[in-house]
Amino acid sequence: MKARAKAELLLFSITLIWGSTFVVTKGALESISPFLYVALRFSLAAIIFILFQPHVLKLNREVLLKGGFLGFLLFVGFSVQTMGLQYTTASKSAFITGMLVVLTPICQVVIEKRMPKIGNVIGVALVTIGLYFLTSPEGSGMNTGDWLTLGCALSWALYIVYLDIYGSKYDAAQLTFAQFLVSIVGGAIGAIFLEESRFVPAFELYGALAYLAVFATVIALFVQTKYQKETTPTRAAVIFSVEPVFAAIIAYIVLDEMIGSLGMVGGGLIVVGLLVSELSDVVFRPQKVKEQHAG
């Protein structure tokens, strides 16, 4: 399997995990305040990561700075998304987070001066239409939680682009651990100064924190940090756009959240957009290039 195909398959697999986190997080927020939740989630993830990757403790200044910047973008995204989940539904939060597929290529053009390919642009357009159907004013409109979640989408779009820049230059495990550290510090500061911290001991909360720390944080972020460099930011964002589809399905099964017929059409368009973007190199590649690669 080619390096990019393997990387994109792994990115798709962690998208499945992330799709489940909206329901899990929304349930956890009944027992814990947002910033304290972020601090505990990343603290547990850091401890687990050290056990399996002890060399991450030997961070040099450059890795700490670059990983710290990525961690800041990651922390902002997680924090505003978590706060937003207090005011909006799990499925709608997931769909608005999916707007990163629109914002990522814009950030890529501005920051990296790299234009996405035509197939990627078509894929982004289809995903954008799909997301509109899922969050259109004819539905429930935009509330405070939705606007906070849109800020999450922007932060993570920037994260995807800067991870593309730094990912191939530094050790993936150390870069991941540096992100954990910043998220821990940010969550602790927020818990102390920006909220009335709340922690209600509950078995469901412990289970949620364990699941989120191990699967959605340690495994998912390490895989993204290690393998995203094998593809482009725009293609990665399109892959991640399937996350809200998984989230909606899980939210329907677990929380009985409905997205309606337009929502189902939107979800279908997101999947089509993903396929168009993924197959763009084959469909839009000049015949001569195809023959060269075939040889």
Secondary structure, DSSP 8 states (H G I E B T S, - for coil): --HHHHHHHHHHHHHHHHHHHHHHHHHHTTTB-HHHHHHHHHHHHHHHHHHH-GGGG---HHHHHHHHHHHHHHHHHHHHHHHHTTTS-HHHHHHHHTTHHHHHHHHHHHHH-----HHHHHHHHHHHHHHHHHH-TTTT---HHHHHHHHHHHHHHHHHHHHHHHTTTS-HHHHHHHHHHHHHHHHHHHHHHTS---B---HHHHHHHHHIIIIIIIIHHHHHHHHGGGS-HHHHHHHHTTHHHHHHHHHHHHH----HHHHHHHHHHHHHHHHHHHTHHHHSS-HHHHHHHH-
